[in-house]
């Protein structure tokens, strides 16, 4: 019976290390979800802010506003596509990971794409054209 006492301590030590690594990986997964939410909030905010400027025909400042929003959220603006009535933005966030980052060669990056469509008052979808006649 004396020979079996050392086996229990080795099994307990191995189980402790495995549980510790499991909790570190769980912590990394939580950080990935937080980065995903941050990137999504940043892309949504940038698109809405740029859409508001597009509504007032100020296309020149749309990218500047989107970059400022990306900076406030700690993300990076990959691209901003501005058309007549639609804006699309892609944001990227790189979370700092403890365990998973060591296994990935290029690191982990989370991207989010948001799109917004602007409906102008003279568009048929707004239904103002039924009441007003525009002469242009």
C-alpha positions in Angstrom: 0.0 0.0 0.0 2.9 2.4 0.5 3.8 2.4 -3.2 0.3 3.7 -4.2 0.5 6.9 -2.2 2.8 8.6 -4.7 0.5 7.7 -7.6 -2.4 9.7 -6.1 -0.2 12.8 -5.9 0.9 12.5 -9.5 -2.7 12.1 -10.7 -3.8 15.0 -8.6 -1.0 17.2 -9.9 -1.8 16.2 -13.6 -5.5 16.9 -13.1 -4.7 20.3 -11.5 -2.5 21.3 -14.5 -5.1 20.2 -17.0 -7.9 22.1 -15.2 -5.7 25.2 -15.1 -5.0 25.0 -18.8 -8.8 24.5 -19.4 -9.6 27.6 -17.5 -7.0 29.6 -19.3 -8.5 28.5 -22.6 -12.0 29.4 -21.4 -10.6 32.8 -20.5 -9.3 33.2 -24.0 -12.6 32.2 -25.5 -14.3 34.8 -23.4 -11.8 37.4 -24.7 -12.7 36.4 -28.2 -16.4 36.9 -27.6 -15.6 40.4 -26.1 -13.5 41.3 -29.1 -16.3 40.1 -31.4 -18.9 42.4 -29.6 -16.5 45.3 -29.7 -15.8 44.9 -33.4 -19.6 44.6 -34.1 -20.4 47.7 -32.0 -17.6 49.6 -33.7 -18.8 48.7 -37.2 -22.4 49.4 -36.4 -21.5 52.8 -34.9 -19.3 53.8 -37.8 -21.9 52.9 -40.4 -24.7 54.8 -38.6 -22.5 57.9 -38.1 -21.4 57.8 -41.7 -25.0 57.3 -42.9 -26.1 60.3 -41.0 -23.5 62.4 -42.9 -24.5 60.8 -46.2 -28.1 61.9 -45.5 -26.9 65.5 -45.6 -24.8 64.9 -48.7 -21.5 65.1 -46.9 -19.6 62.2 -48.4 -16.2 63.6 -47.9 -16.3 63.3 -44.1 -17.7 59.7 -44.0 -14.3 58.0 -43.9 -12.9 60.4 -41.3 -15.9 59.8 -39.1 -15.5 56.0 -39.5 -11.8 56.1 -38.6 -12.6 58.2 -35.5 -15.2 55.7 -34.4 -12.8 52.8 -35.0 -10.2 54.6 -32.9 -12.6 55.1 -30.0 -13.5 51.4 -29.9 -9.8 50.3 -30.2 -10.4 48.6 -33.6 -9.1 49.1 -37.1 -11.1 50.2 -40.1 -10.4 47.8 -42.9 -12.6 49.4 -45.5 -15.5 51.7 -45.9 -17.6 51.4 -49.1 -19.8 54.5 -49.6 -22.4 54.5 -52.4 -25.4 56.8 -53.1 -27.7 55.2 -50.6 -25.7 52.4 -48.9 -22.7 52.3 -46.6 -20.7 49.2 -45.7 -17.9 49.1 -43.1 -15.5 46.4 -41.9 -13.8 46.6 -38.6 -11.1 44.4 -37.2 -10.0 43.8 -33.6 -7.0 41.8 -32.4 -7.6 40.4 -28.9 -4.7 39.7 -26.6 -4.9 36.0 -25.9 -3.0 34.0 -23.3 -3.0 30.4 -24.6 -4.7 30.3 -28.0 -2.5 33.0 -29.4 0.6 30.9 -29.0 -0.8 28.2 -31.2 -1.8 30.5 -34.1 1.0 31.7 -36.4 -0.6 35.0 -37.4 -2.5 35.7 -34.2 -6.3 35.9 -33.8 -8.3 38.6 -35.5 -12.0 39.2 -35.3 -13.8 41.0 -38.1 -17.2 42.5 -38.3 -19.1 43.9 -41.3 -22.1 46.2 -41.1 -24.2 47.7 -43.8 -26.7 50.5 -43.7 -29.1 51.8 -46.3 -30.1 55.4 -46.4 -33.7 56.2 -47.5 -33.9 59.8 -48.7 -37.1 61.8 -48.3 -37.7 61.8 -52.1 -37.4 58.0 -52.4 -40.6 56.1 -53.1 -40.0 53.9 -50.0 -40.4 56.9 -47.7 -43.9 57.5 -49.2 -43.5 61.2 -49.3 -43.7 61.1 -53.1 -47.4 60.4 -52.8 -48.0 63.8 -51.2 -45.3 66.0 -52.8 -44.4 66.6 -56.4 -40.7 67.3 -56.9 -39.8 69.1 -60.0 -36.2 68.1 -60.9 
